[in-house]
């Protein structure tokens, strides 16, 4: 018999881990709602053209996508990121025609990238992100960063910093690409093959290279700030003024370019600078994009967004002592003694309908064995069904904290259980 394991770079979200994701998602969703964002769910796979745009130089597009064909004609790709699919949906559903812009959306779900697995980085990973599409404003950029900043603060992350830069408008980036190409061309044979490709496609991508990050040629690279025109400089200054007004600390990193080609103007990364993820680790990142909506056939409107990896968030939050692993405990356990037929199932179902997390004894076991199960489960109440009590239409309820046990009629059971659970909840809140 062949033994199977999960594919490299993937993992099972076991029941003891699932509660962490549920709690984290709940925290992120609630904060997104406060900022006026609503959920959108896009397909896990899209037409490859949604992600692979003409002359795209990013590693994600060129080396990391999972692409397949069902009939030899149509090409589909498992989504490697969330923004492109959300923008495609914005255009397809004509959200640009809504009277009130921008449209604010958040998403959550699995993404897929064929990259080298490492701590906190997988080939299938969970990502939470936001997109604000249809308007351009420095206040929107700052608000988006503030939203993500609020999320990580709610998770107890303290040692974080915002790195921010401006890529400028089309004119500014064109001027900068020409300067970079002229600077790198005499040295390009010294750099990796990816950088040699990037020189022709988009020289900005060379600045994001991990292989050549310490190469001497990187030390004196031209800075994009010297290529920004006046409108781009003014826009960036307003973004920084907004962050100052919100008292969000930041550092300007003139070499920050991000890993995707569609970014314009504001780009940023929020890093954890201590802890389990190493000396530095990106917690969430994103920026503004001006040409993506029009690429999908929509109007020439702008968008802003960011994304954060759930695996890394959980790791960093727990490193700070935030508890995300407390699964809901069994509150009521239904025990049975003797031949009581289907009554345990009926009573357990009634308890669940009353709103209590309930389990019950499925097999023929001694009371001693069942009480051990009750103890391990941490149930507040044990409901005991015996043949003699059932014959009299009665049932036993035991408070596992006080050890007090009462016998009530089946008609009184629901009210009696509610009273005991209410008393226990009050006791636990003291």
C-alpha positions as CSV (number, residue, x, y, z in Angstrom):
1,X,0.0,0.0,0.0
2,X,1.4,3.4,-1.0
3,X,1.8,6.0,1.7
4,X,0.8,9.6,0.7
5,X,1.9,12.8,2.3
6,X,1.0,16.4,1.6
7,X,2.9,18.0,-1.3
8,X,6.1,19.9,-0.5
9,X,5.4,23.5,0.5
10,X,1.8,22.7,1.7
11,X,0.5,21.8,5.1
12,X,-2.7,20.5,6.8
13,X,-4.7,22.9,8.9
14,X,-5.5,20.3,11.6
15,X,-8.5,20.8,14.0
16,X,-6.1,22.1,16.7
17,X,-4.8,24.7,14.3
18,X,-8.1,25.7,12.6
19,X,-9.3,27.8,15.6
20,X,-6.2,30.1,15.2
21,X,-7.2,30.9,11.6
22,X,-10.8,31.4,12.5
23,X,-10.0,33.8,15.3
24,X,-7.4,35.7,13.3
25,X,-9.8,36.0,10.3
26,X,-12.5,37.3,12.7
27,X,-10.2,40.0,14.1
28,X,-9.1,41.1,10.6
29,X,-12.7,41.1,9.3
30,X,-14.1,43.1,12.2
31,X,-11.4,45.8,11.8
32,X,-11.9,45.9,8.0
33,X,-15.7,46.5,8.6
34,X,-14.9,49.5,10.8
35,X,-13.1,51.0,7.8
36,X,-16.1,50.4,5.5
37,X,-14.7,47.3,3.6
38,X,-17.0,44.5,2.4
39,X,-15.9,40.9,1.6
40,X,-15.4,39.7,-2.0
41,X,-14.6,36.1,-3.0
42,X,-13.0,35.5,-6.4
43,X,-12.2,32.1,-8.0
44,X,-9.1,30.2,-6.9
45,X,-8.1,30.0,-10.6
46,X,-8.4,32.6,-13.3
47,X,-7.5,33.0,-17.0
48,X,-3.7,33.2,-17.0
49,X,-3.9,36.6,-18.7
50,X,-5.4,38.0,-15.4
51,X,-1.9,37.6,-13.8
52,X,0.5,37.4,-16.7
53,X,0.3,40.8,-18.3
54,X,2.5,41.8,-21.3
55,X,6.2,42.1,-20.6
56,X,5.7,41.5,-16.8
57,X,9.1,41.2,-15.2
58,X,8.1,40.0,-11.7
59,X,9.4,36.7,-10.4
60,X,5.9,35.7,-9.4
61,X,4.8,35.8,-13.1
62,X,7.9,34.5,-14.7
63,X,8.9,31.7,-12.3
64,X,6.3,31.0,-9.6
65,X,2.8,30.5,-11.1
66,X,1.0,27.2,-11.3
67,X,-0.5,27.2,-14.8
68,X,-2.5,24.5,-16.5
69,X,-4.7,23.8,-19.5
70,X,-7.7,21.5,-19.7
71,X,-8.1,21.2,-23.5
72,X,-4.8,22.4,-24.9
73,X,-6.3,25.8,-25.7
74,X,-7.4,27.7,-22.6
75,X,-4.7,28.5,-20.0
76,X,-5.6,28.9,-16.4
77,X,-3.5,29.8,-13.3
78,X,-4.0,29.2,-9.6
79,X,-4.1,32.7,-8.2
80,X,-0.7,33.7,-6.9
81,X,-2.0,37.0,-5.4
82,X,-5.4,38.6,-4.7
83,X,-5.3,42.0,-6.3
84,X,-5.6,41.1,-10.0
85,X,-8.7,38.9,-9.5
86,X,-10.5,41.6,-7.4
87,X,-9.7,44.3,-10.1
88,X,-11.0,41.9,-12.8
89,X,-14.2,41.5,-10.8
90,X,-14.5,45.2,-10.3
91,X,-14.4,45.7,-14.1
92,X,-16.5,42.7,-15.1
93,X,-19.3,43.6,-12.6
94,X,-19.1,47.3,-13.6
95,X,-18.5,48.5,-10.1
96,X,-16.9,51.6,-11.7
97,X,-20.5,52.7,-12.6
98,X,-21.5,53.0,-8.9
99,X,-22.2,56.5,-7.8
100,X,-20.0,56.3,-4.7
101,X,-16.3,55.6,-5.3
102,X,-14.0,54.1,-4.2
103,X,-15.4,50.6,-3.8
104,X,-13.7,49.1,-0.7
105,X,-13.3,45.3,-0.6
106,X,-11.4,42.7,1.4
107,X,-10.6,39.1,0.6
108,X,-9.4,36.0,2.4
109,X,-8.3,32.7,1.0
110,X,-5.5,30.4,-0.4
111,X,-2.9,31.6,-2.9
112,X,-0.3,29.5,-4.8
113,X,3.3,30.2,-5.7
114,X,5.9,27.7,-6.7
115,X,8.8,29.1,-4.6
116,X,11.3,27.6,-2.2
117,X,9.5,26.8,1.0
118,X,10.9,28.3,4.2
119,X,9.8,29.4,7.6
120,X,6.5,31.2,7.3
121,X,6.5,30.9,3.5
122,X,4.7,28.1,1.7
123,X,3.6,27.2,-1.8
124,X,0.0,27.2,-0.8
125,X,-0.7,29.9,1.8
126,X,-3.6,31.9,3.3
127,X,-3.7,35.6,2.6
128,X,-5.9,38.4,3.8
129,X,-6.0,41.6,1.7
130,X,-7.9,44.8,1.0
131,X,-8.5,46.8,-2.2
132,X,-9.9,50.3,-2.5
133,X,-10.7,50.9,-6.1
134,X,-12.1,53.9,-8.0
135,X,-10.5,57.0,-6.5
136,X,-7.0,58.4,-5.9
137,X,-6.1,60.4,-2.8
138,X,-3.2,60.6,-0.4
139,X,-5.7,60.1,2.4
140,X,-6.8,56.8,0.9
141,X,-3.2,55.6,0.9
142,X,-2.6,56.7,4.5
143,X,-5.9,55.2,5.6
144,X,-5.0,51.9,4.0
145,X,-1.7,51.8,5.8
146,X,-3.5,52.8,9.0
147,X,-6.0,49.9,8.6
148,X,-3.3,47.3,8.3
149,X,-1.4,49.0,11.2
150,X,-4.5,48.7,13.4
151,X,-4.8,45.0,12.6
152,X,-1.3,44.1,13.6
153,X,-1.5,46.2,16.8
154,X,-4.7,44.4,17.7
155,X,-2.6,41.2,17.4
156,X,-0.1,42.5,19.9
157,X,2.7,43.1,17.5
158,X,4.9,45.9,18.9
159,X,8.3,45.9,17.1
160,X,7.2,46.9,13.7
161,X,8.1,49.7,11.3
162,X,6.6,51.1,8.1
163,X,9.0,51.4,5.2
164,X,7.6,53.6,2.4
165,X,8.6,55.0,-0.9
166,X,7.1,56.6,-4.0
167,X,7.5,55.2,-7.5
168,X,5.9,58.3,-9.0
169,X,3.7,58.6,-12.0
170,X,4.3,57.2,-15.5
171,X,6.6,60.1,-16.5
172,X,8.7,59.7,-13.3
173,X,9.0,56.0,-13.7
174,X,10.0,56.3,-17.3
175,X,12.8,58.7,-16.5
176,X,14.0,56.5,-13.6
177,X,14.0,53.3,-15.7
178,X,16.2,55.0,-18.3
179,X,18.6,56.1,-15.6
180,X,18.7,52.6,-14.1
181,X,19.2,50.9,-17.4
182,X,22.1,53.3,-18.2
183,X,23.6,52.6,-14.7
184,X,23.3,48.8,-14.7
185,X,24.2,48.1,-18.4
186,X,28.0,48.2,-18.0
187,X,27.8,45.8,-15.1
188,X,24.9,43.6,-16.2
189,X,27.2,40.6,-17.0
190,X,28.2,40.5,-13.3
191,X,24.6,40.1,-12.2
192,X,22.3,37.0,-12.2
193,X,20.4,35.8,-15.2
194,X,17.2,37.1,-13.8
195,X,18.6,40.6,-13.5
196,X,19.9,40.4,-17.1
197,X,16.3,39.7,-18.2
198,X,15.0,42.5,-15.9
199,X,17.3,45.1,-17.5
200,X,15.3,44.8,-20.7
201,X,11.8,44.3,-19.1
202,X,11.9,46.6,-16.1
203,X,15.2,47.7,-14.5
204,X,13.3,48.6,-11.2
205,X,13.1,44.8,-10.6
206,X,16.9,44.6,-10.3
207,X,16.6,46.6,-7.0
208,X,14.4,43.8,-5.6
209,X,16.8,41.0,-6.4
210,X,17.7,38.8,-3.5
211,X,20.7,37.2,-5.2
212,X,22.6,40.4,-6.0
213,X,21.4,42.4,-3.0
214,X,24.9,42.7,-1.7
215,X,26.7,43.2,-5.0
216,X,28.9,46.4,-4.9
217,X,27.0,47.9,-7.9
218,X,23.9,48.1,-5.7
219,X,25.5,50.6,-3.3
220,X,25.5,53.7,-5.6
221,X,22.4,53.0,-7.5
222,X,20.5,56.1,-8.6
223,X,17.5,56.9,-6.3
224,X,14.0,57.3,-7.7
225,X,13.5,60.4,-5.5
226,X,15.8,62.2,-7.9
227,X,13.6,61.3,-10.8
228,X,10.2,62.2,-9.4
229,X,8.4,65.1,-11.1
230,X,6.7,67.8,-9.1
231,X,3.2,66.3,-9.0
232,X,4.7,63.0,-7.8
233,X,6.7,64.7,-5.1
234,X,3.7,66.7,-4.0
235,X,1.5,63.5,-3.8
236,X,4.0,61.6,-1.8
237,X,4.5,64.5,0.6
238,X,0.7,64.6,1.3
239,X,0.8,60.8,2.0
240,X,3.5,61.4,4.6
241,X,1.6,64.4,6.1
242,X,-1.4,62.1,6.5
243,X,0.7,59.4,8.2
244,X,2.2,62.1,10.5
245,X,-1.4,63.3,11.4
246,X,-2.3,59.7,12.3
247,X,0.9,59.3,14.3
248,X,2.0,56.3,12.4
249,X,5.9,56.1,12.4
250,X,7.6,55.4,9.1
251,X,11.0,55.5,7.4
252,X,11.5,56.5,3.8
253,X,13.3,53.7,1.9
254,X,14.4,55.1,-1.5
255,X,15.2,51.6,-2.8
256,X,11.8,50.0,-2.0
257,X,10.1,49.0,-5.2
258,X,7.9,46.0,-4.3
259,X,7.7,42.8,-6.3
260,X,4.9,43.4,-8.8
261,X,5.0,45.6,-11.9
262,X,1.7,47.3,-11.5
263,X,2.5,49.5,-8.6
264,X,2.7,53.3,-9.0
265,X,3.2,56.2,-6.6
266,X,3.0,54.9,-3.0
267,X,4.6,51.6,-2.1
268,X,5.2,50.3,1.4
269,X,6.1,47.4,3.6
270,X,5.5,46.9,7.3
271,X,8.2,44.8,8.9
272,X,8.6,43.0,12.1
273,X,12.1,43.8,13.3
274,X,12.4,41.3,16.2
275,X,11.1,37.9,17.0
276,X,10.4,34.4,15.7
277,X,10.5,35.4,12.0
278,X,14.1,36.6,12.1
279,X,15.8,39.9,12.2
280,X,13.3,41.3,9.6
281,X,10.1,39.9,8.2
282,X,7.4,41.6,6.1
283,X,4.1,41.5,8.0
284,X,2.1,43.2,5.3
285,X,2.8,45.2,2.2
286,X,1.2,46.9,-0.8
287,X,0.7,50.2,-2.6
288,X,-1.1,52.1,-5.2
289,X,-1.8,51.0,-8.8
290,X,-3.0,53.3,-11.5
291,X,-3.1,51.2,-14.7
292,X,-4.6,47.9,-13.6
293,X,-8.3,48.8,-13.9
294,X,-7.8,50.1,-17.5
295,X,-5.8,46.9,-18.4
296,X,-8.9,44.9,-17.7
297,X,-11.0,47.1,-19.9
298,X,-12.3,49.5,-17.2
299,X,-11.9,53.3,-17.0
300,X,-8.7,55.0,-16.1
301,X,-9.1,54.9,-12.3
302,X,-6.7,54.1,-9.5
303,X,-6.6,51.6,-6.7
304,X,-4.8,50.9,-3.5
305,X,-4.4,47.7,-1.5
306,X,-2.2,45.5,0.6
307,X,-2.0,41.8,1.6
308,X,-0.8,39.9,4.6
309,X,0.1,36.3,5.0
310,X,-1.9,34.5,7.7
311,X,0.8,31.9,8.6
312,X,3.3,34.6,9.3
313,X,0.8,36.7,11.3
314,X,0.0,33.7,13.5
315,X,3.6,33.0,14.1
316,X,4.4,36.6,15.0
317,X,1.3,37.1,17.1
318,X,2.1,34.0,19.2
319,X,5.7,35.1,19.5
320,X,4.3,38.3,21.2
321,X,2.2,36.2,23.5
322,X,-1.2,36.7,21.8
323,X,-3.3,33.6,22.3
324,X,-4.8,32.3,19.1
325,X,-5.0,28.6,20.0
326,X,-7.8,28.5,22.5
327,X,-10.4,26.3,20.7
328,X,-14.0,26.5,21.9
329,X,-14.4,24.0,24.7
330,X,-17.1,21.4,25.2
331,X,-19.6,23.0,27.5
332,X,-22.0,20.1,28.0
333,X,-21.3,16.4,28.0
334,X,-24.2,13.9,27.9
335,X,-23.5,10.7,29.7
336,X,-25.6,7.5,29.5
337,X,-26.0,4.4,31.7
338,X,-27.8,1.3,30.7
339,X,-30.3,0.9,27.8
340,X,-31.5,4.4,27.1
341,X,-31.9,4.1,23.3
342,X,-31.5,7.2,21.3
343,X,-32.0,9.6,24.2
344,X,-28.4,10.8,24.5
345,X,-28.5,11.8,20.8
346,X,-31.8,13.6,21.4
347,X,-30.6,15.5,24.5
348,X,-27.3,16.4,22.9
349,X,-29.2,17.8,19.9
350,X,-31.4,19.8,22.2
351,X,-28.4,21.2,24.1
352,X,-26.8,22.3,20.8
353,X,-30.1,24.0,19.8
354,X,-29.9,25.9,23.1
355,X,-26.5,27.2,22.0
356,X,-24.1,25.0,23.9
357,X,-21.1,23.1,22.5
358,X,-22.1,19.6,23.3
359,X,-20.7,16.1,23.0
360,X,-22.0,12.8,24.2
361,X,-21.2,9.1,24.9
362,X,-21.5,7.1,21.7
363,X,-20.4,3.7,23.0
364,X,-21.2,1.4,25.9
365,X,-18.8,2.5,28.6
366,X,-18.7,2.6,32.3
367,X,-19.6,5.8,34.2
368,X,-16.1,6.0,35.5
369,X,-14.7,6.0,31.9
370,X,-17.3,8.6,30.9
371,X,-16.4,10.9,33.8
372,X,-12.8,10.8,32.7
373,X,-13.9,11.9,29.3
374,X,-15.9,14.7,30.9
375,X,-12.8,15.8,32.9
376,X,-10.6,15.8,29.8
377,X,-13.1,17.8,27.8
378,X,-13.4,20.6,30.4
379,X,-17.2,20.5,30.2
380,X,-19.0,22.8,32.6
381,X,-22.0,20.5,32.9
382,X,-22.5,16.7,32.7
383,X,-26.0,15.5,31.8
384,X,-26.6,12.0,33.0
385,X,-29.2,9.7,31.5
386,X,-30.0,6.5,33.4
387,X,-32.6,3.8,32.8
388,X,-34.5,4.4,36.0
389,X,-34.6,8.2,35.7
390,X,-35.6,7.9,32.1
391,X,-38.5,5.6,33.1
392,X,-39.7,8.4,35.3
393,X,-39.2,11.0,32.6
394,X,-36.4,12.6,34.5
395,X,-32.7,13.5,33.9
396,X,-29.7,14.4,36.0
397,X,-27.6,17.6,35.6
398,X,-24.3,17.9,37.4
399,X,-22.3,21.1,37.8
400,X,-18.7,20.0,37.3
401,X,-17.2,22.9,39.3
402,X,-19.4,22.7,42.4
403,X,-20.1,19.0,42.1
404,X,-23.8,19.7,42.8
405,X,-26.2,17.4,41.0
406,X,-29.9,17.9,40.5
407,X,-32.7,15.8,39.0
408,X,-35.3,17.5,36.9
409,X,-38.1,16.4,34.6
410,X,-37.4,16.4,30.9
411,X,-39.9,19.2,30.5
412,X,-37.8,21.3,32.9
413,X,-34.5,20.3,31.5
414,X,-33.9,23.3,29.1
415,X,-34.7,25.9,31.8
416,X,-32.6,24.1,34.4
417,X,-29.6,23.8,32.1
418,X,-29.8,27.5,31.1
419,X,-29.8,28.5,34.8
420,X,-26.7,26.5,35.6
421,X,-24.8,27.7,32.5
422,X,-25.7,31.3,33.3
423,X,-24.4,30.9,36.9
424,X,-21.2,29.4,35.6
425,X,-20.7,32.1,33.0
426,X,-21.2,34.7,35.8
427,X,-18.7,32.9,38.0
428,X,-16.1,32.8,35.2
429,X,-16.5,36.5,34.5
430,X,-15.6,37.5,38.1
